[in-house]
């Protein structure tokens, strides 16, 4: 049996919630609210992040990792070129406190949860999610949306960027009567040394799959 090393989280990640401040979302928000239902449906049908925990949440994915085993490789999806000028100002404003000279956004997406939607408690278990910061920017919400991290339920207001702990149990409920739409993305420092576990993990994982 191949002994696959266990991936460990980035020590720079928050263990709960990290408030990153207010960002200017007006141009992006207006464009997002104008997206036709047919576009939401078509993009959601083609999304690469089809996980059971996501329940009724629809997504438009702009960037995604090449492999859920490794965050260092990522690619643009078809709508990135069209939306880049609206997305990048919000992305960069959100992460300025980190101070990374070469920050990378491996995953960028919109998540739309309908009224009554529930994302069940889960952790982001794939190895590529363990290293980057996981950041949310609400574009549309209501007072009855709760984001549970551990035993605490948070309400994130529109236009506030926040890093969340995606490696502990977290869940979302929309008990209001309007949609909840978040810009969700990952961010990491390309100058931060790769963790010691990464190379042997990928080698052992590759060997395991070859058996």
FIVO-971344 format. One record per residue: x, y, z of N, C-alpha, C in turn; residue in three letters. Coordinates in steps of 0.05 Angstrom, whole numbers, padded with zeros to 5 digits. Atoms other than C-alpha are relative to their C-alpha. Layout:
REM FIVO-971344
+--------+--------+--------+--------+--------+--------+--------+--------+--------+--------+
!    n_x !    n_y !    n_z !   ca_x !   ca_y !   ca_z !    c_x !    c_y !    c_z ! residu !
+--------+--------+--------+--------+--------+--------+--------+--------+--------+--------+
!      X !      Y !      Z !      X !      Y !      Z !      X !      Y !      Z !    ALA !
...
+--------+--------+--------+--------+--------+--------+--------+--------+--------+--------+
REM end
This chain:
REM FIVO-971344
+--------+--------+--------+--------+--------+--------+--------+--------+--------+--------+
!    n_x !    n_y !    n_z !   ca_x !   ca_y !   ca_z !    c_x !    c_y !    c_z ! residu !
+--------+--------+--------+--------+--------+--------+--------+--------+--------+--------+
!  00017 ! -00024 !  00000 !  00000 !  00000 !  00000 !  00018 !  00025 !  00000 !    UNK !
! -00015 ! -00024 !  00001 !  00025 !  00069 ! -00018 ! -00008 !  00018 !  00023 !    UNK !
!  00005 ! -00018 ! -00023 !  00032 !  00116 !  00042 ! -00002 !  00028 ! -00011 !    UNK !
!  00004 ! -00027 !  00010 !  00002 !  00182 !  00019 !  00001 !  00020 !  00023 !    UNK !
! -00001 ! -00019 ! -00022 !  00023 !  00241 !  00063 ! -00026 !  00016 !  00003 !    UNK !
!  00025 ! -00015 ! -00004 ! -00034 !  00280 !  00094 !  00005 !  00029 ! -00004 !    UNK !
! -00003 ! -00029 !  00004 ! -00041 !  00351 !  00068 ! -00007 !  00016 !  00025 !    UNK !
!  00005 ! -00017 ! -00023 ! -00037 !  00404 !  00122 ! -00007 !  00028 ! -00010 !    UNK !
!  00008 ! -00027 !  00009 ! -00069 !  00473 !  00118 !  00023 !  00021 !  00002 !    UNK !
! -00018 ! -00023 ! -00001 ! -00031 !  00537 !  00106 ! -00003 !  00014 !  00027 !    UNK !
!  00002 ! -00013 ! -00026 ! -00014 !  00568 !  00174 ! -00009 !  00029 ! -00002 !    UNK !
!  00009 ! -00028 !  00003 ! -00031 !  00637 !  00145 ! -00031 !  00002 ! -00002 !    UNK !
!  00029 ! -00001 !  00003 ! -00104 !  00618 !  00136 ! -00014 !  00006 !  00027 !    UNK !
!  00015 ! -00005 ! -00024 ! -00156 !  00641 !  00186 ! -00011 ! -00026 !  00012 !    UNK !
!  00013 !  00024 ! -00012 ! -00182 !  00590 !  00236 ! -00029 !  00005 !  00006 !    UNK !
!  00028 ! -00006 ! -00004 ! -00249 !  00626 !  00240 ! -00009 !  00019 ! -00022 !    UNK !
!  00008 ! -00020 !  00019 ! -00266 !  00691 !  00204 !  00020 !  00023 !  00001 !    UNK !
! -00018 ! -00024 !  00001 ! -00220 !  00748 !  00181 ! -00014 !  00021 ! -00016 !    UNK !
!  00012 ! -00023 !  00014 ! -00253 !  00814 !  00163 !  00021 !  00015 ! -00016 !    UNK !
! -00019 ! -00013 !  00018 ! -00219 !  00845 !  00103 ! -00008 !  00028 ! -00008 !    UNK !
!  00008 ! -00027 !  00005 ! -00259 !  00909 !  00099 ! -00021 !  00003 ! -00022 !    UNK !
!  00019 ! -00006 !  00020 ! -00308 !  00943 !  00053 !  00013 !  00003 ! -00027 !    UNK !
! -00010 ! -00004 !  00027 ! -00298 !  00941 ! -00022 ! -00022 !  00011 ! -00018 !    UNK !
!  00018 ! -00013 !  00018 ! -00330 !  00978 ! -00080 ! -00011 ! -00021 ! -00020 !    UNK !
!  00011 !  00022 !  00016 ! -00377 !  00927 ! -00112 ! -00021 !  00010 ! -00020 !    UNK !
!  00024 ! -00010 !  00014 ! -00427 !  00973 ! -00147 ! -00001 ! -00009 ! -00029 !    UNK !
!  00000 !  00007 !  00029 ! -00406 !  00961 ! -00220 ! -00004 ! -00030 ! -00003 !    UNK !
!  00002 !  00029 !  00002 ! -00398 !  00886 ! -00209 ! -00028 ! -00009 !  00008 !    UNK !
!  00027 !  00008 ! -00009 ! -00463 !  00881 ! -00170 ! -00021 !  00006 ! -00020 !    UNK !
!  00021 ! -00007 !  00020 ! -00504 !  00917 ! -00223 !  00001 ! -00020 ! -00023 !    UNK !
! -00003 !  00019 !  00022 ! -00476 !  00871 ! -00277 ! -00010 ! -00028 !  00008 !    UNK !
!  00009 !  00027 ! -00009 ! -00489 !  00808 ! -00236 ! -00030 ! -00002 !  00002 !    UNK !
!  00030 !  00000 ! -00003 ! -00561 !  00827 ! -00220 ! -00014 !  00000 ! -00027 !    UNK !
!  00012 !  00000 !  00026 ! -00572 !  00835 ! -00295 !  00004 ! -00026 ! -00016 !    UNK !
! -00005 !  00026 !  00014 ! -00549 !  00764 ! -00313 ! -00026 ! -00014 ! -00005 !    UNK !
!  00026 !  00014 !  00005 ! -00606 !  00728 ! -00348 !  00000 ! -00028 !  00013 !    UNK !
!  00004 !  00027 ! -00012 ! -00634 !  00665 ! -00316 !  00012 ! -00022 ! -00018 !    UNK !
! -00010 !  00021 !  00018 ! -00615 !  00626 ! -00378 !  00030 ! -00003 !  00002 !    UNK !
! -00029 !  00001 ! -00004 ! -00542 !  00644 ! -00367 !  00007 ! -00014 !  00026 !    UNK !
! -00005 !  00014 ! -00025 ! -00544 !  00622 ! -00295 ! -00004 ! -00030 ! -00003 !    UNK !
!  00005 !  00029 !  00003 ! -00575 !  00556 ! -00315 !  00021 ! -00014 ! -00017 !    UNK !
! -00019 !  00012 !  00018 ! -00527 !  00543 ! -00372 !  00027 ! -00003 !  00014 !    UNK !
! -00026 !  00001 ! -00013 ! -00465 !  00561 ! -00332 !  00001 ! -00020 !  00024 !    UNK !
!  00001 !  00019 ! -00022 ! -00488 !  00521 ! -00272 !  00001 ! -00029 ! -00009 !    UNK !
!  00000 !  00027 !  00011 ! -00499 !  00460 ! -00315 !  00028 ! -00009 ! -00008 !    UNK !
! -00027 !  00006 !  00009 ! -00427 !  00464 ! -00339 !  00022 !  00003 !  00022 !    UNK !
! -00020 ! -00006 ! -00021 ! -00393 !  00480 ! -00272 !  00016 ! -00024 !  00007 !    UNK !
! -00017 !  00022 ! -00008 ! -00334 !  00438 ! -00250 ! -00003 ! -00008 !  00030 !    UNK !
!  00002 !  00006 ! -00029 ! -00352 !  00442 ! -00175 ! -00027 ! -00011 !  00007 !    UNK !
!  00026 !  00013 ! -00005 ! -00410 !  00394 ! -00172 !  00002 ! -00018 !  00025 !    UNK !
! -00001 !  00015 ! -00025 ! -00411 !  00374 ! -00099 ! -00027 ! -00002 !  00013 !    UNK !
!  00026 !  00005 ! -00012 ! -00470 !  00345 ! -00061 ! -00007 !  00022 !  00020 !    UNK !
!  00006 ! -00019 ! -00021 ! -00464 !  00395 ! -00005 ! -00012 !  00027 ! -00010 !    UNK !
!  00008 ! -00026 !  00011 ! -00480 !  00453 ! -00052 ! -00030 !  00002 ! -00004 !    UNK !
!  00030 !  00000 !  00000 ! -00554 !  00434 ! -00055 ! -00010 !  00017 ! -00023 !    UNK !
!  00013 ! -00016 !  00021 ! -00594 !  00487 ! -00094 !  00016 !  00024 ! -00008 !    UNK !
! -00016 ! -00023 !  00008 ! -00538 !  00536 ! -00102 !  00010 ! -00003 ! -00028 !    UNK !
! -00010 ! -00001 !  00028 ! -00522 !  00555 ! -00174 !  00026 !  00017 ! -00001 !    UNK !
! -00026 ! -00013 !  00002 ! -00453 !  00578 ! -00196 !  00006 !  00009 ! -00028 !    UNK !
! -00013 ! -00007 !  00025 ! -00419 !  00616 ! -00251 !  00030 !  00001 !  00007 !    UNK !
! -00028 !  00003 ! -00007 ! -00346 !  00596 ! -00250 !  00017 !  00014 ! -00021 !    UNK !
! -00017 ! -00015 !  00018 ! -00295 !  00644 ! -00280 !  00028 ! -00011 ! -00001 !    UNK !
! -00026 !  00013 !  00000 ! -00230 !  00610 ! -00259 ! -00002 ! -00024 !  00018 !    UNK !
!  00002 !  00025 ! -00016 ! -00217 !  00540 ! -00232 !  00027 ! -00014 ! -00002 !    UNK !
! -00025 !  00015 ! -00001 ! -00159 !  00495 ! -00213 !  00000 ! -00021 ! -00021 !    UNK !
! -00003 !  00022 !  00020 ! -00132 !  00446 ! -00264 ! -00005 ! -00027 !  00013 !    UNK !
!  00004 !  00025 ! -00015 ! -00134 !  00392 ! -00210 ! -00007 !  00007 !  00028 !    UNK !
!  00006 ! -00005 ! -00028 ! -00166 !  00390 ! -00142 !  00021 ! -00012 !  00019 !    UNK !
! -00022 !  00009 ! -00016 ! -00101 !  00359 ! -00118 !  00021 !  00021 !  00004 !    UNK !
! -00022 ! -00019 !  00000 ! -00058 !  00421 ! -00130 ! -00010 !  00028 ! -00009 !    UNK !
!  00010 ! -00027 !  00005 ! -00076 !  00495 ! -00126 !  00018 !  00017 ! -00018 !    UNK !
! -00020 ! -00016 !  00015 ! -00014 !  00518 ! -00165 ! -00006 !  00002 ! -00030 !    UNK !
!  00007 ! -00001 !  00028 ! -00045 !  00504 ! -00233 ! -00030 !  00008 ! -00002 !    UNK !
!  00028 ! -00008 !  00003 ! -00109 !  00540 ! -00254 ! -00004 !  00012 ! -00028 !    UNK !
!  00006 ! -00009 !  00028 ! -00143 !  00565 ! -00317 ! -00025 !  00018 !  00000 !    UNK !
!  00023 ! -00017 !  00005 ! -00192 !  00616 ! -00343 ! -00022 ! -00017 ! -00013 !    UNK !
!  00023 !  00012 !  00014 ! -00262 !  00592 ! -00361 ! -00012 !  00020 ! -00019 !    UNK !
!  00008 ! -00017 !  00022 ! -00301 !  00620 ! -00419 ! -00009 !  00029 !  00006 !    UNK !
!  00010 ! -00027 ! -00006 ! -00333 !  00680 ! -00383 !  00020 !  00018 !  00013 !    UNK !
! -00020 ! -00017 ! -00014 ! -00269 !  00705 ! -00350 !  00007 !  00024 ! -00017 !    UNK !
! -00008 ! -00022 !  00017 ! -00248 !  00748 ! -00409 ! -00021 !  00022 ! -00001 !    UNK !
!  00022 ! -00019 !  00000 ! -00316 !  00782 ! -00411 ! -00004 !  00015 !  00026 !    UNK !
!  00005 ! -00011 ! -00027 ! -00320 !  00794 ! -00336 !  00025 !  00010 !  00014 !    UNK !
! -00025 ! -00006 ! -00014 ! -00247 !  00807 ! -00319 !  00001 !  00029 !  00009 !    UNK !
! -00002 ! -00028 ! -00008 ! -00251 !  00883 ! -00318 ! -00018 !  00007 !  00023 !    UNK !
!  00018 ! -00005 ! -00023 ! -00309 !  00880 ! -00269 !  00010 ! -00015 !  00025 !    UNK !
! -00008 !  00016 ! -00023 ! -00280 !  00825 ! -00225 !  00026 !  00009 !  00013 !    UNK !
! -00027 ! -00005 ! -00011 ! -00207 !  00845 ! -00218 !  00001 !  00023 !  00021 !    UNK !
! -00001 ! -00020 ! -00020 ! -00219 !  00911 ! -00181 ! -00010 ! -00009 !  00028 !    UNK !
!  00011 !  00011 ! -00026 ! -00261 !  00875 ! -00128 !  00019 ! -00020 !  00012 !    UNK !
! -00019 !  00019 ! -00010 ! -00212 !  00818 ! -00123 !  00024 !  00013 !  00014 !    UNK !
! -00024 ! -00013 ! -00010 ! -00152 !  00864 ! -00113 ! -00005 !  00017 !  00025 !    UNK !
!  00007 ! -00015 ! -00024 ! -00187 !  00910 ! -00064 ! -00004 ! -00018 !  00024 !    UNK !
!  00006 !  00019 ! -00022 ! -00208 !  00850 ! -00022 !  00025 ! -00010 !  00013 !    UNK !
! -00023 !  00014 ! -00011 ! -00138 !  00823 ! -00013 !  00024 !  00018 !  00006 !    UNK !
! -00022 ! -00018 ! -00003 ! -00096 !  00885 ! -00005 !  00014 ! -00002 !  00027 !    UNK !
! -00011 !  00003 ! -00027 ! -00086 !  00872 !  00070 !  00021 ! -00022 !  00002 !    UNK !
! -00019 !  00022 ! -00001 ! -00047 !  00808 !  00055 !  00028 !  00009 ! -00007 !    UNK !
! -00026 ! -00011 !  00008 !  00009 !  00847 !  00022 !  00017 ! -00018 ! -00018 !    UNK !
! -00016 !  00019 !  00017 !  00029 !  00792 ! -00027 !  00008 !  00014 ! -00026 !    UNK !
! -00010 ! -00012 !  00025 !  00072 !  00817 ! -00085 ! -00010 ! -00016 ! -00024 !    UNK !
!  00009 !  00017 !  00023 !  00051 !  00758 ! -00129 ! -00022 ! -00018 !  00010 !    UNK !
!  00023 !  00015 ! -00008 ! -00018 !  00737 ! -00107 ! -00014 ! -00012 ! -00024 !    UNK !
!  00013 !  00015 !  00022 ! -00056 !  00686 ! -00149 ! -00029 ! -00007 !  00009 !    UNK !
!  00028 !  00007 ! -00004 ! -00131 !  00674 ! -00155 ! -00006 ! -00026 ! -00015 !    UNK !
!  00004 !  00025 !  00015 ! -00138 !  00600 ! -00172 ! -00029 ! -00007 ! -00006 !    UNK !
!  00029 !  00005 !  00004 ! -00214 !  00597 ! -00165 ! -00015 !  00026 !  00005 !    UNK !
!  00017 ! -00024 ! -00002 ! -00264 !  00654 ! -00177 ! -00027 ! -00008 ! -00011 !    UNK !
!  00027 !  00008 !  00009 ! -00339 !  00644 ! -00181 ! -00021 !  00017 !  00014 !    UNK !
!  00024 ! -00010 ! -00013 ! -00408 !  00671 ! -00165 ! -00016 ! -00023 !  00010 !    UNK !
!  00018 !  00021 ! -00011 ! -00453 !  00630 ! -00120 ! -00026 !  00013 !  00007 !    UNK !
!  00027 ! -00010 ! -00004 ! -00528 !  00642 ! -00120 ! -00017 ! -00020 !  00014 !    UNK !
!  00017 !  00018 ! -00015 ! -00571 !  00610 ! -00067 ! -00028 !  00011 !  00001 !    UNK !
!  00028 ! -00008 !  00001 ! -00646 !  00614 ! -00075 ! -00012 !  00001 !  00028 !    UNK !
!  00014 !  00001 ! -00025 ! -00694 !  00628 ! -00017 ! -00006 ! -00028 !  00008 !    UNK !
!  00004 !  00027 ! -00010 ! -00699 !  00566 !  00026 !  00023 ! -00018 ! -00005 !    UNK !
! -00023 !  00017 !  00006 ! -00632 !  00541 !  00002 !  00017 ! -00006 !  00025 !    UNK !
! -00017 !  00010 ! -00022 ! -00586 !  00502 !  00049 !  00025 ! -00013 ! -00011 !    UNK !
! -00024 !  00014 !  00005 ! -00514 !  00483 !  00043 !  00007 ! -00015 !  00026 !    UNK !
! -00003 !  00016 ! -00024 ! -00504 !  00426 !  00092 !  00029 !  00003 !  00012 !    UNK !
! -00027 ! -00002 ! -00011 ! -00445 !  00426 !  00141 !  00020 ! -00018 ! -00014 !    UNK !
! -00020 !  00014 !  00016 ! -00382 !  00405 !  00105 !  00027 !  00014 !  00004 !    UNK !
! -00026 ! -00012 !  00002 ! -00308 !  00419 !  00099 !  00009 ! -00001 ! -00030 !    UNK !
! -00010 !  00001 !  00027 ! -00272 !  00435 !  00034 !  00023 ! -00020 !  00000 !    UNK !
! -00018 !  00022 ! -00005 ! -00237 !  00369 !  00033 !  00022 ! -00004 ! -00021 !    UNK !
! -00020 !  00005 !  00020 ! -00199 !  00370 ! -00033 !  00026 !  00014 !  00006 !    UNK !
! -00026 ! -00011 ! -00008 ! -00124 !  00382 ! -00024 !  00006 !  00028 ! -00011 !    UNK !
! -00005 ! -00027 !  00012 ! -00123 !  00444 ! -00070 ! -00014 !  00022 !  00016 !    UNK !
!  00014 ! -00020 ! -00017 ! -00170 !  00479 ! -00020 !  00014 !  00005 !  00026 !    UNK !
! -00012 ! -00002 ! -00026 ! -00124 !  00470 !  00039 !  00020 !  00023 !  00003 !    UNK !
! -00021 ! -00020 ! -00001 ! -00072 !  00523 !  00021 ! -00010 !  00028 ! -00005 !    UNK !
!  00009 ! -00028 !  00005 ! -00106 !  00585 ! -00010 ! -00019 !  00010 !  00022 !    UNK !
!  00020 ! -00014 ! -00016 ! -00146 !  00635 !  00031 ! -00027 ! -00003 ! -00015 !    UNK !
!  00027 !  00001 !  00012 ! -00222 !  00627 !  00019 ! -00015 !  00025 !  00007 !    UNK !
!  00011 ! -00027 ! -00005 ! -00256 !  00694 !  00011 ! -00027 !  00003 ! -00013 !    UNK !
!  00027 ! -00006 !  00009 ! -00328 !  00716 !  00004 ! -00005 !  00030 ! -00001 !    UNK !
!  00009 ! -00027 !  00002 ! -00356 !  00782 ! -00019 ! -00030 !  00000 ! -00007 !    UNK !
!  00029 !  00000 !  00006 ! -00432 !  00787 ! -00013 ! -00008 !  00022 ! -00019 !    UNK !
!  00010 ! -00019 !  00019 ! -00465 !  00821 ! -00072 ! -00030 !  00005 !  00004 !    UNK !
!  00028 ! -00001 ! -00006 ! -00537 !  00807 ! -00052 ! -00006 ! -00018 !  00023 !    UNK !
!  00006 !  00017 ! -00023 ! -00563 !  00781 !  00014 ! -00025 !  00011 !  00014 !    UNK !
!  00022 ! -00010 ! -00017 ! -00618 !  00789 !  00067 !  00006 ! -00008 !  00029 !    UNK !
! -00006 !  00004 ! -00028 ! -00621 !  00789 !  00142 ! -00004 ! -00028 !  00010 !    UNK !
!  00005 !  00028 ! -00008 ! -00643 !  00716 !  00144 !  00020 ! -00020 ! -00011 !    UNK !
! -00021 !  00018 !  00010 ! -00580 !  00689 !  00112 !  00020 ! -00004 !  00023 !    UNK !
! -00019 !  00006 ! -00021 ! -00535 !  00654 !  00162 !  00023 ! -00017 ! -00010 !    UNK !
! -00024 !  00015 !  00007 ! -00464 !  00629 !  00150 !  00012 ! -00011 !  00026 !    UNK !
! -00009 !  00013 ! -00025 ! -00446 !  00579 !  00204 !  00029 ! -00010 ! -00003 !    UNK !
! -00028 !  00010 ! -00002 ! -00372 !  00568 !  00221 !  00004 ! -00011 !  00028 !    UNK !
! -00001 !  00013 ! -00027 ! -00363 !  00519 !  00278 ! -00027 !  00003 !  00013 !    UNK !
!  00025 ! -00003 ! -00014 ! -00416 !  00537 !  00329 ! -00012 !  00028 ! -00003 !    UNK !
!  00008 ! -00028 !  00002 ! -00423 !  00610 !  00308 ! -00013 !  00005 ! -00027 !    UNK !
!  00014 ! -00008 !  00025 ! -00473 !  00638 !  00257 !  00006 !  00029 ! -00006 !    UNK !
! -00007 ! -00027 !  00008 ! -00449 !  00699 !  00220 ! -00019 !  00010 ! -00022 !    UNK !
!  00014 ! -00012 !  00022 ! -00485 !  00748 !  00175 !  00020 !  00020 ! -00013 !    UNK !
! -00019 ! -00017 !  00014 ! -00439 !  00781 !  00123 ! -00015 !  00020 ! -00017 !    UNK !
!  00014 ! -00020 !  00015 ! -00465 !  00847 !  00096 !  00010 !  00004 ! -00028 !    UNK !
! -00007 ! -00006 !  00028 ! -00464 !  00868 !  00023 !  00025 !  00018 !  00000 !    UNK !
! -00024 ! -00017 !  00004 ! -00396 !  00895 !  00001 !  00022 ! -00004 !  00020 !    UNK !
! -00021 !  00005 ! -00019 ! -00356 !  00867 !  00059 !  00016 ! -00025 ! -00008 !    UNK !
! -00016 !  00023 !  00007 ! -00298 !  00821 !  00042 !  00008 ! -00014 !  00025 !    UNK !
! -00007 !  00015 ! -00024 ! -00285 !  00765 !  00091 !  00013 ! -00027 ! -00008 !    UNK !
! -00012 !  00027 !  00003 ! -00239 !  00705 !  00094 ! -00013 ! -00019 !  00020 !    UNK !
!  00013 !  00020 ! -00017 ! -00272 !  00643 !  00122 !  00017 ! -00025 !  00003 !    UNK !
! -00014 !  00026 ! -00004 ! -00245 !  00579 !  00151 ! -00015 ! -00021 ! -00015 !    UNK !
!  00014 !  00021 !  00016 ! -00263 !  00528 !  00098 !  00009 ! -00028 !  00007 !    UNK !
! -00010 !  00027 ! -00008 ! -00226 !  00471 !  00133 ! -00013 ! -00011 !  00025 !    UNK !
!  00017 !  00010 ! -00022 ! -00273 !  00466 !  00192 ! -00028 ! -00001 ! -00010 !    UNK !
!  00028 !  00002 !  00009 ! -00347 !  00450 !  00188 ! -00012 !  00027 ! -00004 !    UNK !
!  00014 ! -00025 !  00006 ! -00386 !  00506 !  00155 ! -00025 ! -00006 ! -00016 !    UNK !
!  00026 !  00004 !  00013 ! -00456 !  00513 !  00129 ! -00014 !  00027 ! -00005 !    UNK !
!  00015 ! -00024 !  00007 ! -00504 !  00564 !  00099 ! -00030 ! -00006 ! -00002 !    UNK !
!  00029 !  00002 !  00003 ! -00579 !  00575 !  00104 ! -00010 !  00027 ! -00010 !    UNK !
!  00014 ! -00024 !  00009 ! -00622 !  00626 !  00066 ! -00029 ! -00003 !  00008 !    UNK !
!  00028 !  00002 ! -00010 ! -00686 !  00632 !  00107 ! -00016 !  00025 ! -00008 !    UNK !
!  00014 ! -00024 !  00009 ! -00704 !  00698 !  00073 ! -00016 ! -00005 ! -00025 !    UNK !
!  00017 !  00003 !  00024 ! -00746 !  00712 !  00012 !  00014 !  00013 ! -00024 !    UNK !
! -00015 ! -00009 !  00023 ! -00691 !  00738 ! -00034 !  00025 ! -00018 ! -00004 !    UNK !
! -00025 !  00015 !  00006 ! -00630 !  00706 ! -00067 !  00023 !  00010 !  00017 !    UNK !
! -00026 ! -00007 ! -00011 ! -00562 !  00706 ! -00035 !  00021 ! -00005 ! -00021 !    UNK !
! -00021 !  00003 !  00021 ! -00506 !  00719 ! -00085 !  00026 !  00010 !  00012 !    UNK !
! -00027 ! -00006 ! -00009 ! -00433 !  00718 ! -00064 !  00020 ! -00003 ! -00023 !    UNK !
! -00025 !  00005 !  00015 ! -00369 !  00728 ! -00103 !  00018 ! -00016 !  00019 !    UNK !
! -00017 !  00018 ! -00016 ! -00326 !  00671 ! -00077 !  00026 ! -00005 ! -00015 !    UNK !
! -00025 !  00006 !  00013 ! -00252 !  00663 ! -00092 !  00021 ! -00009 !  00019 !    UNK !
! -00023 !  00008 ! -00016 ! -00187 !  00634 ! -00068 !  00024 !  00017 ! -00008 !    UNK !
! -00023 ! -00018 !  00004 ! -00121 !  00671 ! -00061 !  00024 ! -00012 !  00015 !    UNK !
! -00024 !  00009 ! -00014 ! -00050 !  00650 ! -00046 !  00024 !  00016 ! -00009 !    UNK !
! -00024 ! -00014 !  00005 !  00020 !  00678 ! -00045 !  00019 ! -00018 ! -00016 !    UNK !
! -00018 !  00016 !  00017 !  00062 !  00652 ! -00103 !  00028 ! -00001 !  00010 !    UNK !
! -00027 ! -00001 ! -00011 !  00125 !  00671 ! -00065 !  00003 ! -00016 !  00026 !    UNK !
! -00002 !  00017 ! -00024 !  00107 !  00629 ! -00004 !  00010 ! -00027 ! -00008 !    UNK !
! -00011 !  00026 !  00007 !  00148 !  00565 ! -00005 ! -00022 ! -00021 !  00001 !    UNK !
!  00019 !  00022 !  00000 !  00108 !  00503 ! -00023 !  00003 ! -00016 !  00026 !    UNK !
! -00002 !  00016 ! -00025 !  00091 !  00461 !  00039 !  00017 ! -00025 ! -00004 !    UNK !
! -00017 !  00024 !  00002 !  00137 !  00403 !  00054 ! -00015 ! -00025 ! -00009 !    UNK !
!  00015 !  00024 !  00006 !  00081 !  00353 !  00045 ! -00008 ! -00001 ! -00030 !    UNK !
!  00012 ! -00001 !  00026 !  00063 !  00375 ! -00026 !  00013 ! -00020 ! -00020 !    UNK !
! -00013 !  00017 !  00020 !  00115 !  00340 ! -00070 ! -00003 ! -00029 !  00006 !    UNK !
!  00004 !  00029 ! -00005 !  00114 !  00273 ! -00034 ! -00029 ! -00008 ! -00001 !    UNK !
!  00028 !  00007 !  00002 !  00038 !  00276 ! -00031 ! -00008 ! -00005 ! -00029 !    UNK !
!  00008 !  00003 !  00028 !  00031 !  00287 ! -00106 !  00014 ! -00025 ! -00012 !    UNK !
! -00013 !  00024 !  00010 !  00083 !  00233 ! -00120 ! -00013 ! -00026 !  00009 !    UNK !
!  00013 !  00023 ! -00011 !  00051 !  00183 ! -00074 ! -00028 ! -00004 ! -00012 !    UNK !
!  00027 !  00001 !  00011 ! -00018 !  00201 ! -00100 !  00001 ! -00010 ! -00029 !    UNK !
! -00003 !  00009 !  00027 !  00005 !  00191 ! -00172 !  00006 ! -00030 ! -00002 !    UNK !
! -00007 !  00029 ! -00001 !  00036 !  00124 ! -00155 ! -00024 ! -00017 !  00008 !    UNK !
!  00023 !  00014 ! -00010 ! -00027 !  00103 ! -00118 ! -00020 ! -00004 ! -00023 !    UNK !
!  00020 !  00002 !  00022 ! -00071 !  00119 ! -00179 !  00010 ! -00018 ! -00022 !    UNK !
! -00011 !  00016 !  00022 ! -00023 !  00081 ! -00225 ! -00002 ! -00030 !  00007 !    UNK !
!  00001 !  00029 ! -00008 ! -00030 !  00016 ! -00184 ! -00026 ! -00013 ! -00010 !    UNK !
+--------+--------+--------+--------+--------+--------+--------+--------+--------+--------+
REM end
